[in-house]
Structures are given as structure tokens and as C-alpha cells.
Amino acid sequence: MPTVYLSPSLQEFNQYVNGGNEEQMMNLIVDAMIPYLRASGIQYVRNSTEQSLLEAIAQSNAGNYDLHVAIHSNASPESLSGQLQGTDVYYRPGNWSSKRFADILVRNFKQIYPNPQMVQALPTSSLAEVRRTTAPAVLIEVAYHDNWQDAQWIKDNIDAIARTIVRSMTEYFGIPFVEPQPERVGIVQTGGPNLNIRNRPNTGAAVIGRIPDGAQITVYSDIGEWDVVGYGGVVGFAYNRYINLQ
């Protein structure tokens, strides 16, 4: 299954014009992403508010992640304080995967941001989380926290922003986007053989784990003939004919 590194802003000193700060709000977005990630079968690691930026980059580079996603809010230059608005998605020049994911994000953010013409993808060779990470990386500047309309839009749309980012991930990875469902317990009943966990919901997809007959599993979501399941630290898709929900 895809695994992503989530890096919400560590900049608690960036205050919102209507209260709160950047680190707080971006972590609320990541908190809201987690049910969507689990339901859609995407594994994740997130940074810690106690880390420095360099420590977060090192943690990302020490793993084998399919994407590095930094989530920030923006601020205008002092000469334009409070005047700018919009969503900027930064990508690594020359990195096709980074640019592709940025373009998907832009297309989807245009569906939720009040002024779609103010949503854009931009190349960067200076932002460390885009330039110095091993995994294909983007940095999302969700909107401007020094602008009243943008700051309030962020606060009013935490879930919509989270949903849009995860939906963009599923599009990038080519897997179904699944709305969160209550977690359930399931028992594997194959009559003997192991039940395969696959990285996509089809019988030709790679097997990433096996569940013995009679084992108890966590079922995160149901997508037709397949469930997103967790067993032994592995999350993926399993054929639900052989899963008895408790």
C-alpha cells in the first residue's frame, strides 16, 4: 500500500489574524486526514511538533515513502501584509512525480477554494522540504493566515481541506477514494488457506501480506467486493467474501 510522510507546519510563531497559529491549524488538518487515509488504505507517518525542520526531513529520508507532503499556511510580504490570498502548491522542478501530484492538488483545491483562479502550482528550488527530501515532495500553502477571509476559510474548512488532500493522493496512486467508515472487527474464514492482502483492490495486484484462517483483523472500510484491512502492521485490500464481520 502507498505510504506517505505528512509534515504539517512546525511554525507555531506564525499567528493567525483571527486567532490561533499555523502549527496548530495545519495539525488539525492532518488530524482530519487520518480517517480518510485509513478508509482509503494509505499508510502514513507524521512529523512531531517537537521536531525541527531538519529532523523532520531526516525522518522522511530515513523511510521509504511514496510521497512527502508538507502542509502550511502562507503570509504576505510585509509591504503587502494582509492583502494576498490563494492556494499555492510548490513542487520540485524536473521531478515528474512531484509536478504531477501538485497538478492534481491544484485541480482539486479549485473545487473548494472560493476563488479558483487563485489556486496555482509553482516550482521551487529553495524550499527545503521540497528540495531536500528523497520522496517526491510538495509543499501546500493552503491559504494566507494574515488575510481575514483566507484565515477564516481555513478554519471553516478543515475537513474539506483534509478530504481534498487525501482524495488527491488516491488519484495520484490510482486507488479508490473511500469516505471514512466505522472501524470493525473481522474474522478470516477461508476454510484453511491464508487470505492475501493486496496493494490494490484486484486479484492481479501484488500480495503485501497474508492472514491465516481464523485470524482477527481490523476492517477500515468496505468497497464492494474488497475491504481495506489491517493485520500484523500491514494495511491493504482483502477479498471480503472470506471476512466475517463481528
C-alpha positions as CSV (number, residue, x, y, z in Angstrom):
1,M,0.0,0.0,0.0
2,P,1.1,3.6,-0.5
3,T,2.9,5.2,2.5
4,V,3.2,8.9,2.8
5,Y,5.1,11.2,5.1
6,L,2.9,14.0,6.4
7,S,4.7,17.2,7.5
8,P,2.3,19.8,9.0
9,S,4.0,23.2,9.7
10,L,6.2,23.4,12.8
11,Q,5.9,27.2,12.8
12,E,3.8,27.9,15.9
13,F,5.2,31.5,15.9
14,N,3.1,32.3,12.8
15,Q,0.0,33.8,14.3
16,Y,-3.4,33.8,12.5
17,V,-5.1,37.2,12.1
18,N,-8.2,35.7,13.7
19,G,-6.6,33.7,16.4
20,G,-4.5,30.5,16.6
21,N,-1.3,29.7,14.8
22,E,0.0,27.9,11.7
23,E,1.3,24.8,13.5
24,Q,-2.0,24.3,15.3
25,M,-4.2,24.7,12.3
26,M,-2.1,22.5,10.0
27,N,-2.0,19.7,12.6
28,L,-5.8,20.0,12.8
29,I,-5.9,19.4,9.0
30,V,-3.6,16.3,9.4
31,D,-5.8,15.0,12.2
32,A,-8.8,15.3,9.9
33,M,-7.0,13.5,7.1
34,I,-6.4,10.3,9.2
35,P,-9.9,8.8,8.9
36,Y,-9.8,9.3,5.1
37,L,-6.3,7.8,4.8
38,R,-7.3,4.7,6.8
39,A,-10.5,4.2,4.8
40,S,-8.7,4.5,1.5
41,G,-5.8,2.2,2.6
42,I,-3.0,4.8,2.7
43,Q,-0.4,4.3,5.5
44,Y,1.2,7.4,6.9
45,V,3.9,8.7,9.3
46,R,3.6,12.3,10.5
47,N,6.2,14.6,12.0
48,S,6.1,15.7,15.6
49,T,5.6,19.2,16.9
50,E,8.8,18.7,19.0
51,Q,10.9,18.2,15.9
52,S,13.0,20.8,14.0
53,L,12.5,21.1,10.2
54,L,15.8,19.3,9.7
55,E,14.8,16.5,11.9
56,A,11.5,16.0,10.1
57,I,13.4,16.0,6.7
58,A,15.8,13.4,8.1
59,Q,12.9,11.2,9.4
60,S,11.3,11.4,6.0
61,N,14.5,10.5,4.2
62,A,15.2,7.6,6.6
63,G,12.0,5.9,5.4
64,N,10.7,4.5,2.2
65,Y,7.8,6.9,1.4
66,D,5.9,7.3,-1.8
67,L,5.2,11.0,-1.1
68,H,6.3,13.7,1.2
69,V,3.5,16.2,1.8
70,A,4.3,19.4,3.7
71,I,1.2,21.4,4.7
72,H,1.5,25.1,5.6
73,S,-0.4,28.3,5.5
74,N,1.0,31.4,3.9
75,A,1.8,35.1,4.8
76,S,2.2,38.1,2.6
77,P,5.4,40.1,2.5
78,E,5.4,43.0,5.0
79,S,4.7,45.5,2.3
80,L,1.5,43.7,1.3
81,S,0.5,42.4,4.8
82,G,-3.0,41.0,4.8
83,Q,-3.6,41.7,1.1
84,L,-2.7,38.5,-0.7
85,Q,-4.9,35.4,-1.0
86,G,-4.9,32.0,-2.6
87,T,-3.6,28.5,-2.5
88,D,0.0,27.8,-3.7
89,V,1.3,24.2,-4.3
90,Y,5.1,24.0,-4.6
91,Y,6.8,21.2,-6.5
92,R,10.4,20.2,-7.4
93,P,11.4,21.3,-10.8
94,G,12.4,18.4,-13.1
95,N,10.7,15.8,-10.8
96,W,7.7,14.5,-12.8
97,S,6.0,12.8,-9.8
98,S,6.2,16.0,-7.7
99,K,4.8,18.1,-10.5
100,R,2.0,15.5,-11.3
101,F,0.9,15.5,-7.7
102,A,1.0,19.3,-7.5
103,D,-1.2,19.5,-10.6
104,I,-3.7,17.0,-9.1
105,L,-3.9,19.1,-5.9
106,V,-4.4,22.3,-7.8
107,R,-7.3,20.8,-9.8
108,N,-9.0,19.6,-6.6
109,F,-8.3,22.7,-4.5
110,K,-10.0,24.7,-7.2
111,Q,-13.2,22.9,-6.3
112,I,-13.2,24.1,-2.7
113,Y,-11.3,27.4,-2.6
114,P,-13.7,30.4,-3.1
115,N,-11.6,31.9,-5.9
116,P,-10.3,29.1,-8.1
117,Q,-8.2,31.4,-10.3
118,M,-6.1,32.0,-7.2
119,V,-5.0,28.3,-6.9
120,Q,-1.7,27.5,-8.6
121,A,1.2,25.2,-8.8
122,L,4.7,26.7,-8.5
123,P,8.2,25.3,-8.9
124,T,10.7,25.9,-6.1
125,S,14.4,25.2,-5.7
126,S,14.6,26.9,-2.3
127,L,12.1,25.2,0.0
128,A,14.0,22.6,1.9
129,E,11.1,20.1,2.3
130,V,10.7,20.0,-1.5
131,R,14.4,20.3,-2.4
132,R,16.0,18.0,0.2
133,T,13.6,15.1,0.6
134,T,14.1,11.8,-1.1
135,A,10.5,11.0,-1.8
136,P,8.6,13.1,-4.4
137,A,7.5,16.1,-2.4
138,V,5.1,19.0,-2.5
139,L,4.5,21.9,-0.1
140,I,1.0,23.1,0.1
141,E,0.4,26.7,1.2
142,V,-3.3,26.2,1.9
143,A,-4.2,29.9,2.1
144,Y,-3.0,33.2,3.8
145,H,-3.2,33.3,7.5
146,D,-2.7,37.1,7.6
147,N,-5.7,37.7,5.4
148,W,-9.1,37.7,7.2
149,Q,-11.0,35.9,4.5
150,D,-8.4,33.2,3.9
151,A,-7.7,32.6,7.6
152,Q,-11.5,32.2,8.3
153,W,-11.8,29.9,5.2
154,I,-9.1,27.6,6.6
155,K,-10.8,27.4,10.0
156,D,-14.2,26.8,8.4
157,N,-13.0,24.1,6.0
158,I,-10.6,21.9,8.0
159,D,-12.4,18.7,6.9
160,A,-12.9,19.8,3.3
161,I,-9.1,20.6,3.0
162,A,-8.2,17.3,4.6
163,R,-10.6,15.4,2.3
164,T,-9.2,17.2,-0.8
165,I,-5.6,16.3,0.0
166,V,-6.4,12.6,0.6
167,R,-8.6,12.5,-2.5
168,S,-5.7,13.9,-4.5
169,M,-3.5,11.2,-3.0
170,T,-5.8,8.4,-4.1
171,E,-6.0,9.9,-7.6
172,Y,-2.2,10.0,-7.7
173,F,-1.8,6.4,-6.5
174,G,-4.7,5.1,-8.7
175,I,-6.7,3.7,-5.8
176,P,-10.3,4.3,-4.8
177,F,-11.2,7.2,-2.5
178,V,-13.3,5.9,0.3
179,E,-15.3,8.0,2.8
180,P,-14.5,7.2,6.4
181,Q,-16.5,4.3,7.9
182,P,-16.6,3.0,11.5
183,E,-13.8,0.6,12.2
184,R,-15.0,-3.0,12.6
185,V,-13.5,-6.3,13.7
186,G,-13.5,-9.2,11.2
187,I,-12.6,-12.9,11.4
188,V,-11.0,-14.5,8.4
189,Q,-12.8,-17.7,7.3
190,T,-11.1,-19.3,4.3
191,G,-11.6,-22.9,5.4
192,G,-7.8,-23.4,5.5
193,P,-5.6,-21.2,3.2
194,N,-4.3,-17.8,4.0
195,L,-6.1,-14.7,2.9
196,N,-4.0,-12.4,0.8
197,I,-3.6,-8.7,1.5
198,R,-3.0,-6.9,-1.8
199,N,-1.8,-3.4,-2.6
200,R,-4.7,-2.7,-4.9
201,P,-8.3,-4.0,-4.9
202,N,-7.9,-6.6,-7.7
203,T,-6.7,-10.2,-7.8
204,G,-3.8,-9.3,-10.0
205,A,-2.3,-6.8,-7.6
206,A,0.8,-7.5,-5.6
207,V,0.5,-9.5,-2.4
208,I,1.9,-7.5,0.5
209,G,0.7,-9.7,3.4
210,R,-1.1,-12.9,4.3
211,I,-3.7,-13.6,7.0
212,P,-4.2,-17.1,8.5
213,D,-7.6,-18.7,8.6
214,G,-9.3,-17.7,11.9
215,A,-7.3,-14.6,12.5
216,Q,-8.9,-11.4,13.8
217,I,-8.4,-8.3,11.7
218,T,-9.4,-4.6,11.7
219,V,-11.7,-3.6,8.8
220,Y,-11.3,0.1,8.0
221,S,-13.7,0.3,5.0
222,D,-15.8,-1.7,2.6
223,I,-15.5,-1.0,-1.2
224,G,-17.7,-3.6,-2.9
225,E,-16.0,-7.0,-3.0
226,W,-13.0,-5.7,-1.2
227,D,-12.2,-4.4,2.3
228,V,-9.4,-2.2,3.5
229,V,-8.0,-4.2,6.4
230,G,-5.2,-4.1,8.9
231,Y,-3.3,-7.2,10.2
232,G,0.1,-7.5,11.8
233,G,1.1,-3.9,10.9
234,V,0.1,-4.4,7.2
235,V,-2.8,-2.4,5.7
236,G,-4.2,-3.3,2.3
237,F,-7.1,-4.8,0.4
238,A,-8.6,-8.2,1.1
239,Y,-11.4,-10.0,-0.7
240,N,-14.3,-9.7,1.7
241,R,-16.0,-13.0,0.8
242,Y,-13.7,-14.6,3.3
243,I,-14.2,-12.0,6.1
244,N,-16.9,-12.4,8.7
245,L,-17.7,-9.1,10.4
246,Q,-18.3,-9.3,14.1
